Amino acid sequence: MRLSKLFKNAPTVNVTGLCFDSRKVQKGDLYFCLPGMTYDGHDFIAQAVEKGAIGIVHSKEIENKLEGAVYIRVEDVVLAMNQCARIFYAKPSDKMTMYGITGTNGKSTCANIIKYIRELKEPCGYIGTIAIEYGKVRLAPDLTTPDALFLQKKLSDMVRAGMKSCALEVSSHGLAQHRVDAIRFDVAIFTNFTYDHLDFHGTMDSYFNAKSILFKDLVKENGVSVLNVDDDKFEDLKSLSKARVVTYGVEKECDYRAINVRIDPESTTFDLVYQENIYHVKSSLVAMYNVYNLLACIAALHQTGMDLAIVLQACASIPQIEGRMEQIDCGQPFHVIVDFAHTPDGMEQMLRYGRHIAQNHRVISVFGSAGKRDIAKRKVFGELADQYADLIILTEDDPRDENPKDIACQIKEGIQNTPSVFVEDRYEAIRQAIENASDGDVILILGKGDEPFMYHTEGRVPWTGDNNCARECLAQAGYTKE
């Protein structure tokens, strides 16, 4: 693409790629000098030019401009990069029905539900924490919401692969760092807002302001904001949204409301009230928070043209979502459930559900807390487990360069009555939970879900995933049904 198509009055040199990492620049790339939290892209211009960058987009004054590259000064490099990526990759989000899902919890579940049901009508892609999927392509994710250049390229790849829609998890980090500024969404879904990511955002107000960007920037024609009427932030988001608002919930009157909710160990049923009509809904997804996730997806899919009867019928066949309330069944006489829960609200929802289905049996919880992240929630995790669990096995969970035992001690500050042990190796902790379980018990393995990596002092290292680890440990114990 000609540089002049990206910037007015620019030379007509040919741009073959876009890049903001000087180490990855290839000949013909346009290099963006992004200001970072640790490094400043302006400091690596020489490296980028040496590697063959034909253009440098910068915001600071450059005194010594190297020959061989065109220098384009802009006021905001991030904004310029988003706009260039959108044009360079031929505006892919304009060619698909785009679903953006944000909220503290539920993003992965909602995105996967939408992909599963939407594909009954047309090919649908997915980008999020679990994977990047479209057609026969499945890629391992790096971030929940990737950088702007990667996103636009993948959306372009999806268009070329025949995708007609895409479900995208939109994290608060991604919104605050402007990774989705150039994506035009048809639907913005809000799941819930609870305590999380204060190590990055600093305050709950800052965290909420990041989440709200998705709704303030929803400018596509016929766009719709799908909001949880039962959440405390509903009114704030409703007032901020520039698009038409559609509501869902359980406790209050709304457009898509669930009544007569029944949650069993293997399934959930409820009656959906929509425009004074009542529809019966059944799903293998369990727990009350999944009722909300289902409602959000039903509303979003229906509002984007899918027949309501088809959507509701599909709810009954939604497969288990990897690492999200994933029930591991290898024929054992007790429950083993793996979930990504890593926030106080997510932990409480899982522990409460475990207590509900355990009845008179024990709840055994296996979890830790991430190192170099918000430490205030560690004691809260202990308090929640102390309230609902009968045995607590504390273990590592992305310790980074912190000592897992020190993290466990901080969690233990919230544990007053429930027996607890510390088993540093996560695999061994899961194995011991399974070995200690009796008929009817519920084992909750929380925090990592299906993530195939763990962060240690040396960086990101492979991890089998909690779901795979549980299967292996069950097989070792003689259970092999699955």
DOTI-773471 format. One record per residue (C-alpha): residue number from 1; x, z, y. Coordinates in steps of 0.25 Angstrom, whole numbers. Each point is the difference from the previous one (the first is absolute). Example, Ala and Ser with C-alpha at 12.3 -4.5 7.8 and 13.67 -1.06 7.14 Angstrom:
2
PT seq  east    up north
PT   1    49    31   -18
PT   2     6    -2    14
% end
This chain:
482
PT seq  east    up north
PT   1     0     0     0
PT   2     5    -3    14
PT   3     4    12     8
PT   4    -8    -6    12
PT   5   -13     2    -8
PT   6     3    15    -1
PT   7     5     2    15
PT   8    -4    -9    12
PT   9    11    -7     6
PT  10     9     3   -11
PT  11    10   -11    -6
PT  12    -6    -9   -11
PT  13    10     6   -10
PT  14    -5     2   -14
PT  15    -3    14    -5
PT  16     0     1   -16
PT  17    -3    15    -1
PT  18    -2    13     7
PT  19     8    13    -1
PT  20     2    13     6
PT  21    11     5   -10
PT  22    14    -5     4
PT  23     5     2   -14
PT  24   -11   -10    -5
PT  25     1   -11    10
PT  26     1   -14    -5
PT  27     5   -13     7
PT  28   -12    -5     9
PT  29    -7    14     1
PT  30    -5     5    13
PT  31     5    15     1
PT  32    -8    11     7
PT  33     7    11     6
PT  34    -9    12    -4
PT  35     2    13     6
PT  36     0    10   -12
PT  37     0    15    -2
PT  38    15     0    -5
PT  39     5   -14     4
PT  40    -2   -10    11
PT  41    -1   -14    -4
PT  42     7    -4    13
PT  43    13     6    -6
PT  44     1   -10   -11
PT  45    -2   -13     8
PT  46    14    -5    -3
PT  47    -2     2   -15
PT  48   -13    -8     1
PT  49     6   -11     7
PT  50    12     0    -9
PT  51   -10    -2   -12
PT  52    -6   -12     6
PT  53   -12     5     9
PT  54    -4   -11     9
PT  55    -8     9    10
PT  56     1    15     5
PT  57   -13     7     5
PT  58     4    12     8
PT  59    -5     9    11
PT  60    13     6     5
PT  61    10    -7     9
PT  62    11    -8    -8
PT  63    13    -1     7
PT  64     8    -7   -10
PT  65    -9   -11    -6
PT  66     7    -7   -12
PT  67    -1   -15    -1
PT  68    -8    -7   -11
PT  69   -13     8     3
PT  70   -12    -1    10
PT  71    -2    13     7
PT  72   -15     4     3
PT  73    -3    12     8
PT  74   -13     7    -1
PT  75    -6    13     5
PT  76    -5     4   -14
PT  77     8    -5   -13
PT  78   -10     6    -9
PT  79   -12    -7     6
PT  80     8   -13     1
PT  81     4     1   -15
PT  82   -15     2    -4
PT  83    -4   -11     8
PT  84    11    -9    -5
PT  85    -3     4   -15
PT  86   -15    -3     2
PT  87     3   -14     5
PT  88    12    -3    -9
PT  89    -8     3   -12
PT  90   -12    -8     5
PT  91   -10    12     3
PT  92    -3     3   -15
PT  93    -9    12     3
PT  94    -9   -10     7
PT  95    -2    -7   -13
PT  96    -4    11    -8
PT  97   -11    11     0
PT  98     9    12     4
PT  99    -3    14    -4
PT 100     9    11     6
PT 101    -2    14    -6
PT 102     6    13     7
PT 103    -2    15    -1
PT 104     8    11    -6
PT 105    -5    -2   -14
PT 106    -7   -11    -8
PT 107     7   -12     6
PT 108     6    -5   -14
PT 109   -13     3    -7
PT 110    -9    -7    10
PT 111     9   -12     1
PT 112     1    -2   -15
PT 113   -16     2    -1
PT 114    -1   -11    10
PT 115     9    -9    -7
PT 116    -6     2   -13
PT 117   -15    -3     5
PT 118     4   -11    10
PT 119     6    -8   -11
PT 120   -13    -1    -6
PT 121    -3   -10    12
PT 122    14    -5     3
PT 123    15     2    -1
PT 124     4    13     7
PT 125    14     5     3
PT 126     5    14     1
PT 127    11     7     8
PT 128     3    15    -1
PT 129     6    12    -7
PT 130    -2    -4   -14
PT 131     4   -15     1
PT 132    -1   -13     7
PT 133    -9    -9    -8
PT 134    -6   -14     1
PT 135    -3   -10   -11
PT 136    10     2   -11
PT 137    10     6     9
PT 138     3    15     0
PT 139    11     6     8
PT 140     5    14     1
PT 141    -3     6    14
PT 142    10     6    10
PT 143    -9     6    10
PT 144   -15     3     0
PT 145    -1   -10    12
PT 146    13    -9     0
PT 147     6    -5    13
PT 148    -6   -11     9
PT 149     8   -12    -5
PT 150    -1     4   -15
PT 151   -15     2     2
PT 152    -2   -14     7
PT 153     8    -7   -11
PT 154    -7     6   -11
PT 155   -14    -3     6
PT 156     5   -14     2
PT 157     4     0   -15
PT 158   -14     5    -3
PT 159    -6   -11     7
PT 160     8   -11    -7
PT 161    -3     7   -13
PT 162   -15    -2     3
PT 163    -4    14     4
PT 164   -13     0     8
PT 165     1    15     4
PT 166    10    12     0
PT 167    -1    15    -1
PT 168    11     7     8
PT 169     3    14     0
PT 170     4     4    15
PT 171     8    13     1
PT 172     1     8    13
PT 173    15    -3     0
PT 174    -3   -15    -1
PT 175   -10     1    12
PT 176     9     8     9
PT 177    12    -9    -3
PT 178    -9   -13     3
PT 179     2    -6   -14
PT 180   -15    -6     0
PT 181    -1    -3    15
PT 182    -1   -15    -3
PT 183    -9     1   -12
PT 184   -15    -3     3
PT 185    -9     8    -8
PT 186   -14    -2    -3
PT 187    -3    14    -5
PT 188     7    13     3
PT 189    -4    11    -9
PT 190     2    15     3
PT 191     1     9   -12
PT 192     3    14     6
PT 193     9     8     9
PT 194     7    12    -5
PT 195    14     7     2
PT 196    12    -9    -3
PT 197    12    -7     5
PT 198     3    10    11
PT 199    15    -1    -3
PT 200    -2   -14     6
PT 201   -11     1    10
PT 202     2    14     5
PT 203   -14     4     3
PT 204   -14    -3    -6
PT 205    -4    -7    13
PT 206    12    -9    -1
PT 207    -3    -3   -15
PT 208   -15    -3     4
PT 209     4    -9    11
PT 210     8    -8    -9
PT 211   -12    -2   -10
PT 212    -9    -4    11
PT 213     8   -12     4
PT 214    -6    -7   -12
PT 215   -14     1     6
PT 216     4    -2    15
PT 217     7   -13    -4
PT 218   -11    -6    -9
PT 219    -3   -12     8
PT 220    -4   -11   -10
PT 221   -13    -6     2
PT 222   -11     7    -9
PT 223    10    11    -2
PT 224    -5    13    -6
PT 225     4    15     0
PT 226    -4     7   -12
PT 227     1    15     3
PT 228    -2    13    -8
PT 229   -12     7     7
PT 230     4    14    -6
PT 231    14     0     5
PT 232     3     9    12
PT 233     6   -12     7
PT 234   -12   -10    -1
PT 235    -5     1    14
PT 236    14    -2     6
PT 237     2   -12    -8
PT 238   -14    -5     2
PT 239     2     1    15
PT 240    14    -7    -1
PT 241    -4   -12    -9
PT 242    -2   -13     7
PT 243    -7    -6   -12
PT 244   -14     2    -6
PT 245     0    14    -7
PT 246    -6     2   -14
PT 247    -1    14    -6
PT 248     1     6   -14
PT 249    -1    14    -5
PT 250    -6    11    -8
PT 251    -4    12     9
PT 252    -6    -7    12
PT 253   -10   -12     3
PT 254     8   -13     0
PT 255    -1   -15    -4
PT 256     5     2   -14
PT 257    -2    14    -6
PT 258     1     6   -13
PT 259   -10    10    -5
PT 260    -2     7   -14
PT 261    15    -1    -3
PT 262     4     4   -14
PT 263    14     2    -4
PT 264     4     1   -15
PT 265    14     0    -6
PT 266    -1   -15    -4
PT 267    -9    -6    11
PT 268    -7     1    13
PT 269   -15    -3     4
PT 270    -8     0    13
PT 271   -11    -7     7
PT 272     4    -9    11
PT 273   -10     0    12
PT 274     1   -12     8
PT 275   -11    -5    10
PT 276   -10     9    -7
PT 277     2    -6   -13
PT 278     7     8   -12
PT 279    10    -6    -9
PT 280     6     8   -12
PT 281    15    -1    -1
PT 282     9     4   -12
PT 283    15     0     0
PT 284    11     4    -9
PT 285     7     5    13
PT 286    -2    15     1
PT 287     1    12    10
PT 288    -8     1    13
PT 289    11    -7     8
PT 290    -2   -13    -8
PT 291   -15     0     3
PT 292     5    -1    15
PT 293    10   -11    -4
PT 294   -11    -8    -8
PT 295    -9     1    12
PT 296    10    -5    10
PT 297     3   -12    -9
PT 298   -15    -3    -3
PT 299    -2     0    15
PT 300    12    -9     3
PT 301    -3   -10   -11
PT 302   -15    -1     3
PT 303     3    -1    15
PT 304     9   -12    -3
PT 305   -10    -8    -8
PT 306     0     5   -14
PT 307   -13     2    -7
PT 308    -3    15     0
PT 309    -5    -1   -15
PT 310    12    -7    -4
PT 311     9    11     7
PT 312    -8    12    -6
PT 313     1    -7   -14
PT 314    15    -1     1
PT 315     2    14     3
PT 316    -3     4   -14
PT 317    12    -8    -5
PT 318    10     3    10
PT 319    13     3    -9
PT 320     8    13     2
PT 321    10    -2    12
PT 322    14     3    -4
PT 323     4    14     5
PT 324   -13     3     7
PT 325    -8     9    -8
PT 326     5    -6   -12
PT 327    -5     6   -13
PT 328    11    -1   -11
PT 329    -7    -1   -13
PT 330     9     0   -12
PT 331   -10     7    -9
PT 332     4    14     4
PT 333   -11    11     0
PT 334     3     3    15
PT 335    -1    -7    13
PT 336    13    -6     6
PT 337    -2    -5    15
PT 338    10    -7     8
PT 339    -2    -1    15
PT 340     8    -4    13
PT 341    -6    12     7
PT 342    11     5    10
PT 343    -8     6    11
PT 344    -7    13     1
PT 345   -14    -7     0
PT 346     4    -9   -12
PT 347     6    12    -7
PT 348   -13     8     2
PT 349    -9   -11    -4
PT 350     8    -2   -13
PT 351     1    15    -3
PT 352   -15     2     3
PT 353    -4   -12   -10
PT 354     9     6   -10
PT 355    -6    13     1
PT 356   -14    -6    -1
PT 357     3    -8   -13
PT 358     8    11    -7
PT 359   -12    10     1
PT 360     5    12    -9
PT 361    13    -7    -3
PT 362    13     1     7
PT 363     5    -9    12
PT 364    15    -3    -1
PT 365     6    -6    12
PT 366    14    -7     1
PT 367     5    -4    14
PT 368    10     2    11
PT 369     2    -4    14
PT 370     9   -10     6
PT 371    13     3     6
PT 372     3    -3    15
PT 373   -15    -1     3
PT 374   -10     9     6
PT 375     4    14    -5
PT 376   -13     7     5
PT 377    -9    -5   -11
PT 378     9     6   -11
PT 379    -6    14     1
PT 380   -14    -7     1
PT 381     3    -7   -13
PT 382     3    14    -6
PT 383   -13     6     5
PT 384    -9   -11    -5
PT 385     6     0   -14
PT 386    -1    15     0
PT 387   -15    -1     3
PT 388    -3   -11   -10
PT 389    10     0   -11
PT 390     3     9   -12
PT 391    15    -4    -2
PT 392     9    -7    11
PT 393    12    -7    -4
PT 394     9    -4    12
PT 395     9   -11    -1
PT 396     8   -11     8
PT 397    -7   -10     9
PT 398     9    -9     8
PT 399     9    12     4
PT 400    10    -9     7
PT 401    11     9     4
PT 402    -7    13    -1
PT 403     1     9   -11
PT 404   -13    -1    -9
PT 405     1    15    -3
PT 406     0     3    15
PT 407   -13    -9     2
PT 408    -6     7   -12
PT 409     3    14     6
PT 410    -7    -4    13
PT 411   -12    -5    -8
PT 412     0    13    -8
PT 413    -2     8    13
PT 414   -15    -5    -1
PT 415    -1     5   -14
PT 416    -5    14    -2
PT 417    -8     1   -13
PT 418     2   -12    -9
PT 419    12    -1   -10
PT 420    10   -10     5
PT 421    14    -5    -6
PT 422    10   -10     6
PT 423     5   -11    -8
PT 424     9    -9     8
PT 425     0   -13    -9
PT 426   -14    -6     3
PT 427     0    -7   -14
PT 428     3    14    -7
PT 429   -11     6     9
PT 430   -10   -10    -5
PT 431     4     2   -14
PT 432    -1    15     1
PT 433   -14    -1     6
PT 434    -5    -9   -12
PT 435     7    10   -10
PT 436    -7    12     6
PT 437   -14    -7     1
PT 438   -12     5    -9
PT 439   -13    -7    -4
PT 440    -8    -2    12
PT 441    11     3    10
PT 442     2    -9    13
PT 443    14    -5     3
PT 444     2    -5    15
PT 445    13    -7     3
PT 446     0    -2    15
PT 447     8    -6    10
PT 448     7   -13    -5
PT 449   -11    -8    -7
PT 450     6   -13    -6
PT 451    12     0     9
PT 452    12    -6    -7
PT 453    10     7     8
PT 454     5    14     5
PT 455     8     3    13
PT 456    12     9    -3
PT 457    13     3     8
PT 458     6   -14    -5
PT 459   -13    -7     5
PT 460   -11    -7    -7
PT 461     2     1   -15
PT 462    -9    -5   -12
PT 463   -11     9    -5
PT 464    -9    -4   -11
PT 465   -13     4     7
PT 466    -9    12    -2
PT 467   -10    -8    -8
PT 468    11    -6   -10
PT 469     7    13    -1
PT 470   -13     7    -4
PT 471    -2   -11   -11
PT 472    14     1    -5
PT 473    -2    16    -1
PT 474   -13    -2    -7
PT 475     6    -9   -10
PT 476    11    10    -2
PT 477   -11    10    -3
PT 478    -6    -9   -10
PT 479   -11    -6     8
PT 480     0   -16     0
PT 481   -14    -5     2
PT 482     2    -7    13
% end
